[in-house]
C-alpha cells in the first residue's frame, strides 16, 4: 500500500470513491441529512490553502482517501463556533471491497504524522454515531470525545460529534 498526496487528475475518482464508501449510510439517516452529507463529501476543497488531500493506492488502484484541513479554518458552515487550533481530518473513505486491510488506519496515521511534522500537538475530527466503524477506529487509535465542539447541522437530532487526539 502506498499513501501519498492526490494528483490533480484523480479528483473525479476521489469523489466517486467517497460517494461509494458513504452510500452505506444513506439508509441509516433521514433523506435530508443524507443529501447534505453527500453534498459535503463531493465538494472540492482545493480552494482551502494548505489542505492535504491524501490517497491510499493498492496495486495501482485508488482505494482510500482522506482530507487534512489546516488549523484555523472555519469549518462546517459556521456550525462550529470557533476556529480550531489544530488540524482536522475529514472525509475519510475506503473502498468497500478492501475494508479490513488497515487502509483507514494508515490514512488516519498519515494525518497524525503530518500534523506532528507541522508542529501541532493535537488533531481533531467530527463524525456521527451512524458511522459505527469509523467511531470504533478513531477510539481505538486514541481519539477522545470533545462534546463542547459537537453540533447539530439539521433539525433531525443527529449530533455531529467532535473527537481529538493529543500527541
BAKE-291412 format. One record per residue: residue in three letters; y, x, z of N, C-alpha, C in turn. Coordinates in steps of 0.05 Angstrom, whole numbers, plus 32768, in hexadecimal, padded with zeros to 4 digits. Layout:
% BAKE-291412
alaYXZYXZYXZ...
END
This chain:
% BAKE-291412
unk7FE880118000800080008000801980128000unk802C800A7FF0804680187FEE805C80067FF8unk806C800F800B808380008014809B800E8009unk80AC7FFF7FFB80C3800C7FED80DA7FF87FE9unk80F180027FE081077FF07FD981007FE17FC0unk81097FC97FBE81057FB97FA681167FC47F8Funk810B7FC17F77811A7FC97F5F81297FB17F54unk81407FB57F47814F7F9E7F3D813F7F8B7F2Bunk812C7F957F1C811D7F837F0A81077F747F18unk81057F777F3380F07F697F4280F97F517F51unk81137F4A7F4F811D7F347F6081127F197F58unk810C7F147F3F80FF7EFA7F3880E37EF87F44unk80D47F0E7F4380B97F0F7F4F80BB7F0B7F6Dunk80CF7F177F7A80D37F147F9780D87EF77F9Eunk80E97EE97F8F80EE7ECD7F9480D57EBC7F91unk80C57EC27F7D80AC7EB47F7980997EB97F90unk80977ED27F9980867ED97FAF808E7ECB7FC9unk80A87ECA7FCE80B27EBC7FE680AB7E9E7FE5unk80B07E917FCE80AA7E757FCC808D7E6F7FD0unk807C7E807FC4805F7E7C7FC680567E807FE3unk80617E947FF180597E9A800C80637E848020unk807B7E79801B80867E66802E807D7E498028unk80717E45801080697E2A800880577E1C801Dunk80467E2C802B80347E20803F80437E118054unk805C7E178059806C7E0A806E80787DEF8065unk80777DEA804B80847DD2804180797DB8804Dunk805F7DB8805380537DA0805E80567D9E807Dunk80607DB2808980637DB380A7807E7DA980B0unk80917DA8809E80AD7DA280A680B87D8B8094unk80CD7D7E809D80DA7D69808C80E37D748071unk80E37D63805D80EA7D6C804281067D788041unk81197D6D805081347D78805081357D95805Bunk81257D9A807081247DB5807B81167DC88067unk81007DBF805A80F37DCF804681067DD68030unk81167DC3802681297DC88010813E7DDD8019unk81477DDB8032815B7DEF803C814E7E0A803Eunk81367E0B804981287E25804B81227E318030unk811A7E21801D81147E2A8002812D7E367FF6unk81437E297FF9815D7E337FEE81647E4E7FFAunk815F7E50801481667E69802281547E808019unk813A7E7B801581287E91800E812B7E9A7FF1unk81367E8A7FDF81397E937FC481557E9D7FBEunk81677E9C7FD281827EA67FCE81817EC47FCAunk81917ECD7FB781937EEA7FB181A87EF67FC4unk819F7F077FD681B07F127FEB81BC7F2D7FE4unk81B97F357FCB81C27F507FC481E07F547FC6unk81EF7F3E7FC8820C7F407FCA82147F4A7FE6unk82027F497FF982077F53801482057F718013unk821A7F7F801C82197F9C801B82057FA7802Funk81F97FBD802981E67FCB803A81CD7FBC8040unk81C67FA9803081AD7F9A803481967FAA8028unk817F7FA8803581667FB5802B81537F9F8023unk814C7F9E800A81377F8C8000811F7F9E7FFDunk810A7F99800C80F37FAB800E80DB7F9C8004unk80C97FAA7FF680B17F9E7FEB80997FAE7FF3unk80827FA17FF380687FAD7FF780597FAB7FDCunk804F7FC17FD380407FC27FBA80237FCA7FC0unk80107FBC7FB47FF47FC17FB87FE77FC17F9Cunk7FDB7FD77F957FCE7FDA7F7A7FE17FD27F64unk7FFA7FDA7F66800E7FD57F51801A7FBA7F51unk80137FA97F64801D7F8D7F65802F7F897F7Eunk80457F7B7F7B80557F747F9280477F5F7FA2unk80427F657FBC80337F527FCC80427F4A7FE5unk80597F567FEA80687F4F800280857F577FFFunk80967F4A800F80B37F50800E80C07F498028unk80D67F56802E80E67F50804581027F59803Funk81157F4D804D81317F56804A813B7F5F8065unk81487F76806681547F80807F81737F7E807Bunk817F7F6C808A819C7F68808A81A97F7C809Dunk81C07F86809681CE7F9880A881DA7F8980C0unk81E07F9880D581EE7F8C80EC82097F8280E3unk82147F7080F3822F7F6580EF82327F5380D7unk821C7F4980CD821D7F3680B7821C7F1A80C3unk822F7F0980BD822F7EEE80C7821B7EDE80B7unk82057ED780C381F07ECA80B481EC7EAD80BAunk81DA7EA180AB81D27E8680B081E97E7280AFunk81FB7E76809B82127E64809782217E5E80B0unk82247E7380C282347E7080DA82257E6180F1unk820B7E5C80EE81FC7E4E810381F77E60811Bunk81F67E7B811681F57E8E812C82127E968130unk821C7E91814782397E93814C82447EAF814Aunk82357EC3815382407EDE815382327EEF813Eunk82417F03813582357F17812482217F278136unk820A7F2D812B81F67F3B813B81FC7F59813Aunk81F77F66815081FD7F83815381E67F94814Aunk81D37F88813C81BB7F97813381B27F8B8119unk81A27F9A810981987F8F80F081857F7780F5unk81817F6780E1816F7F5080E3815C7F4F80CBunk81437F4B80D2812E7F4780BE812E7F2A80B5unk812C7F26809B812B7F0A809181187F098079unk810F7EF1807381017EEB805A80E77EFB8057unk80D87F00806C80BF7F0D806B80AB7EFB805Cunk809E7F068048808B7EF6803880757F08802Eunk805C7EFE803080457F0D802680347EF98015unk802B7F037FFF801B7EF37FED80027EE87FFBunk7FFC7ECF7FF77FE67EC280057FCC7ED18001unk7FC77EDC7FE97FAD7EE87FE37FA87F037FEFunk7FBC7F0E7FFE7FB97F28800B7FC07F278028unk7FC17F1080347FC87F0E80507FB17F198061unk7FB97F2380797FA57F2E808B7F9F7F4B8086unk7FAE7F5880747FAA7F74806D7FBF7F878079unk7FD07F7C808B7FE57F8C80987FFE7F908088unk80027F808073801A7F84806280337F7A8071unk80327F63807E80497F59808C80517F6D80A3unk803D7F7680B180427F8A80C7804F7FA380BCunk80457FAD80A580517FC58099806E7FC08091unk80747FA9808680907FA2807E80A27FA08097unk80997F9480AC80A87F9280C580AD7FAE80D0unk80987FBE80D0809B7FD980DB80AE7FEA80CAunk80AF7FE580B080C27FF3809F80DF7FEB80A7unk80E37FD280AC80FD7FC980B581057FD680D0unk80F27FD880E280F77FE580FC80FF800280F7unk80EF801080E680F4802C80E08110803080D4unk8117801F80C18132802280B58148801C80C9unk8144800880DA8158800280EE815C801A8101unk81468026810A8148803E811B81568055810Cunk8150805980F3815C806E80E3817A806B80E1unk8183805180E281A0804C80E081AD804D80FBunk819E8054811081AA8058812A81AA803F813Cunk819D802A8134819C8012814581858014815Aunk81888006816F81748006818481667FEA8186unk816D7FD8817481617FBE817481617FB38157unk81507F9F815381507F90813A81497F738141unk81527F608132814D7F44813781417F35811Funk813B7F1C812581327F0A811081337EEE811Aunk81327EDB810881307EBE811081187EB28101unk810A7EA1810F80F37E93810380EF7E798112unk80DB7E6A810A80D67E50811680B97E4D811Dunk80B37E3B813080987E37813980847E2F8123unk808E7E22810E807C7E1A80F980717E3280E8unk807D7E4980ED80747E6280E080627E7180F4unk804C7E6480FB803B7E6E811280337E8B810Funk80297E9280F7801F7EAD80F480357EC280F5unk804D7EBB80EC80647ECD80EE806C7ED1810Bunk806D7EBC811B80747EBE813780607ED08145unk80477ECC814080327EDC814D80357EF98145unk803A7EFF812C803E7F1A812380557F278132unk806C7F1A813280847F25813F807F7F2A815Dunk80727F18816A806D7F1C8187805A7F33818Bunk80457F36817A80327F4C817D803F7F678178unk80547F68816780627F81816280747F888179unk807D7F748188808E7F79819F80A87F6A81A0unk80AD7F58818D80C57F48818D80C57F3581A4unk80DC7F3181B080DE7F1D81C680F37F0981BFunk80F17EF281CB81047EDB81C6811F7EE181D1unk81337ED881C2814F7ED981CA815B7EBD81C6unk81547EAA81D8815B7E8E81D481787E8881D1unk818A7E9881DC81A67E9381D981B07E9681BCunk819F7EA181AA81A67EA4818E81977E90817Cunk81897E7D8188817B7E68817A818F7E55816Dunk81877E47815881987E32814D81877E1D8140unk81937E06813B81867DEF812E81977DEA8115unk818D7DF280FD819D7DF080E581A17DD380DAunk818D7DC280DF818E7DA680D681897D9480EDunk818E7D7B80E9818B7D6880FF816E7D5D80FFunk815B7D708101813E7D688100812F7D748118unk813D7D80812A81307D8A814281227DA58140unk81217DB0812881137DCA812481267DE0812Dunk811D7DEF8141812D7E05814C81267E1F813Dunk813A7E2C813381367E478128813A7E5B813Eunk81257E68814581247E78815E812A7E968158unk813A7EA1816981427EBE8167812E7ECF8176unk81287EE6816A81177EFA817681257F158172unk811F7F288184812A7F42818381167F57818Dunk81187F6F818281077F85818C811A7F9C8191unk81157FAA81A881247FC281AF81127FDA81ABunk811E7FEF81A2810F8008819E811F802081A6
END
